[in-house]
């Protein structure tokens, strides 16, 4: 069953890209981008997984008694989450401005360039 | 490009991505493998620096320089959103109205807000020991404050939220991260080297610079997020859109 985790991450990415391509609403597109990003969490955590291992936190665990999962990819996932949140915030702010200036949030209705 | 053509181009590209991705997956180490060379070295390094939470040790000690970039991204986003969501010339400011709230909701907010704030501080302060840290605790702190908005109204939140102070605190915290890094240089080591005394394993003062950087990031995330949400909430609650009358809302 475990071998399907990597293709599942790819599947989540493709689903999100499909949503981005067919999106008729920028808020929806930003949601799709968040889904695309979550595929990277899945991939990172799957790469770091170790069977029968516990969290890499030694506050209630004597070092050396149990195997732990890879902490490096977990730290990368944390960075990923933070960057994802900031990107979402900036894109939402841009969407608000777009709605104010162009009176639409449909990306396919945005054709003209305005100075 | 029509919607149909766009979909066709996407499906072709998706097929290529899927083929290469599947091919790449077959060359990855098997899922749940026992061999994690980087992970094992990170665990050894964290235990050597007496930091119980290895993820915090990776983020704030081994990869501290990367986290400097990460927190700079966060700072840049707060600046960018502030700039994008400033009040335009044709927008009018409307004072938020007092809302009627069920007394039990108000009580719930009044009880839960201090508890949530304490939990946030706890999560930041114990980042080097247990799951959590500056980023997670900062988000808890920022959302805790917004219980005032959920349980009472926007006026109550505005009273609890000294935005000018938070903006300055955000900038100072962002700068402090670099200053902790410079302390490593002054002490004769490398930038962001863990130069503080490491303390006793599994106590709150252990980990050298890790708890310091955690606290700095916690302050930055909390202040930055409150400022960020403040601009979004101002848009929703306090600004009247002049186009609403002219064009009709969609």
Interface residues (C-beta under 8 A of the other chain):
Chain A: X2 X3 X5 X6 X7 X10 X13 X14 X17 X18 X21 X22 X46 X47 X48 X49 X50 X51 X55 X56 X57 X58 X59 X63 X67 X68 X69 X70 X71 X72 X73 X74 X75 X78 X79 X81 X82 X83 X86 X87 X89 X90 X92 X93 X94 X96 X97 X100 X103 X104 X108
Chain B: X3 X6 X7 X10 X14 X17 X18 X21 X22 X25 X28 X29 X30 X31 X32 X33 X34 X36 X38 X39 X42 X43 X46 X47 X52 X53 X54 X55 X57 X58 X59 X63 X66 X67 X70 X73 X74 X76 X77 X80 X81 X84 X85 X88 X129 X130 X131 X133 X135 X202 X228 X231 X232 X235 X241 X243 X247 X250
